[in-house]
Amino acid sequence: MDDTTHSRRALLRFLAASPVLAASGFAQCVLADEAALASAADALDVFEFEAMARKIVPPAHWGYLASGVDGETTLRANSSDYARWQLKPKRFVDVSKMDLGVTLFGTHYKSPVLLCPIGSQRAFHAEGELAVARAARSRDQLQVVSTVMSMPIEAIIQMRGAPVWMQLYTTNRFEATTALVKRAQAAGVPVIAVTVDLPAGRNTETASRLRREDTRTCSNCHQVGPTGNPTGGLATKPMFAGIDTQGLGQTSPSLTWDFIKRLKDITTMKVVIKGIEAREDAELAVQHGADGIMVSNHGGRALESGRGTIASLPEVLQGVAGRIPVMVDGGVRRGTDVYKALALGAAAVGIGRPYVWGLASFGQPGVERVLDIINTELRLAMVGCGARSVAEINAASLIDTRRL
Ligand SMILES: Cc1cc2nc3c(=O)[nH]c(=O)nc-3n(C[C@H](O)[C@H](O)[C@H](O)COP(=O)(O)O)c2cc1C
């Protein structure tokens, strides 16, 4: 370490020790900023991977990953809304044997934490979804791949050694959607998660800003338009091989609930609706034959000025009234967040950006370490609350700070 770096770190450490700045979270930022991880095993929490990934990933790709929409209040609410709930301990429960396993649509997984669909994972690591599949395999956890994945789905499933779920963008042409669905089903996908939260565009301000900073020639990797924005995206994605992408949109502004029936008519896969946040929509989802719901706001990347998903979960559960499983994602950064979502009634809990931070930092071992960290934190929360299995986690161990 040279003298300048040494004195900068000394100053930062001095500032981090200030009680005022510590209360503002500054200390955590500084320590994470200093984290130069030699190996994935060195990471103590997912934020150390975030700090490392931020340094490694080129600005435009980092912007794609980090961005919310507009002023990013929904993005922040996703994490901060977890603070509403505190955990209530339970003593003298024999916690010598713990089981984190869950069963979703008849398949058992070792943890309730699932890997959310994130597009274009080769933008973060050369092995992209394949590295994630190996990590999901070694930890026996559910991987959900995006329609706009950067590797062929058949190769991902082979690497996972078991089926993955696929997320479906509806497109604006039903024959294209049908081709995507048929290919997924033929590849052995048991569950398709149709994303409904982005019908007509969004304003990803951070992504646009960071793209301007990126001095690389992006056209080496993908087509770019005059402003530097990626174009012709779908044609470059493996799921669209053999599909006419001329004029094809990823989503459609004109879709209504009828789409779910049409989808169910062309597939025997279970249909999960991803992006439900309101009780009324939850009731309609059940009425229209959904097999499951993922409460999600696309990681704060769709509607601005919305609630955190953990705040939406209770009313969605009320609308569903136990008829189909309800999962949730958005802002989950700690095992205690997972615990809270399960205690409120979620059947499983998704993480998005955190595992991509691990992927960008170290590939497969990074994703594995992220899963290990969150699973360990979850196990410790279960121990503290006296819940030996996911079935034993319930709302009795939650304190609602709004009602104090
Ligand atoms: C870079 C990025 C790409 C994403 N791509 C997709 C996608 O292709 N399809 C989809 O349904 N959701 C997508 N999402 C949303 C995630 O599936 C998930 O809902 C969200 O990331 C969860 O929030 P978290 O990142 O705070 O954990 C994406 C999110 C990010 C950050």
PDBQT file of the ligand as one rigid body, heavy atoms in Angstrom, charges set to zero:
ROOT
HETATM    1  C1  LIG A 501     -30.189  -5.954 -13.895  1.00  0.00    +0.000 C 
HETATM    2  C2  LIG A 501     -31.548  -6.515 -13.657  1.00  0.00    +0.000 A 
HETATM    3  C3  LIG A 501     -32.163  -7.220 -14.665  1.00  0.00    +0.000 A 
HETATM    4  C4  LIG A 501     -33.419  -7.772 -14.453  1.00  0.00    +0.000 A 
HETATM    5  N1  LIG A 501     -33.997  -8.506 -15.450  1.00  0.00    +0.000 NA
HETATM    6  C5  LIG A 501     -35.228  -9.020 -15.256  1.00  0.00    +0.000 A 
HETATM    7  C6  LIG A 501     -35.843  -9.795 -16.269  1.00  0.00    +0.000 A 
HETATM    8  O1  LIG A 501     -35.274 -10.028 -17.331  1.00  0.00    +0.000 OA
HETATM    9  N2  LIG A 501     -37.094 -10.266 -16.036  1.00  0.00    +0.000 N 
HETATM   10  C7  LIG A 501     -37.769 -10.032 -14.853  1.00  0.00    +0.000 A 
HETATM   11  O2  LIG A 501     -38.908 -10.472 -14.682  1.00  0.00    +0.000 OA
HETATM   12  N3  LIG A 501     -37.170  -9.341 -13.866  1.00  0.00    +0.000 NA
HETATM   13  C8  LIG A 501     -35.930  -8.839 -14.030  1.00  0.00    +0.000 A 
HETATM   14  N4  LIG A 501     -35.340  -8.145 -13.022  1.00  0.00    +0.000 N 
HETATM   15  C9  LIG A 501     -36.017  -8.058 -11.707  1.00  0.00    +0.000 C 
HETATM   16  C10 LIG A 501     -35.615  -9.242 -10.822  1.00  0.00    +0.000 C 
HETATM   17  O3  LIG A 501     -36.136 -10.447 -11.298  1.00  0.00    +0.000 OA
HETATM   18  C11 LIG A 501     -36.102  -9.066  -9.384  1.00  0.00    +0.000 C 
HETATM   19  O4  LIG A 501     -37.484  -8.815  -9.389  1.00  0.00    +0.000 OA
HETATM   20  C12 LIG A 501     -35.375  -7.948  -8.649  1.00  0.00    +0.000 C 
HETATM   21  O5  LIG A 501     -34.038  -7.870  -9.051  1.00  0.00    +0.000 OA
HETATM   22  C13 LIG A 501     -35.432  -8.186  -7.135  1.00  0.00    +0.000 C 
HETATM   23  O6  LIG A 501     -34.914  -7.086  -6.443  1.00  0.00    +0.000 OA
HETATM   24  P1  LIG A 501     -33.413  -6.995  -5.892  1.00  0.00    +0.000 P 
HETATM   25  O7  LIG A 501     -32.517  -6.826  -7.055  1.00  0.00    +0.000 OA
HETATM   26  O8  LIG A 501     -33.472  -5.793  -5.019  1.00  0.00    +0.000 OA
HETATM   27  O9  LIG A 501     -33.122  -8.257  -5.120  1.00  0.00    +0.000 OA
HETATM   28  C14 LIG A 501     -34.069  -7.591 -13.208  1.00  0.00    +0.000 A 
HETATM   29  C15 LIG A 501     -33.446  -6.884 -12.195  1.00  0.00    +0.000 A 
HETATM   30  C16 LIG A 501     -32.185  -6.349 -12.402  1.00  0.00    +0.000 A 
HETATM   31  C17 LIG A 501     -31.520  -5.628 -11.266  1.00  0.00    +0.000 C 
ENDROOT
TORSDOF 0
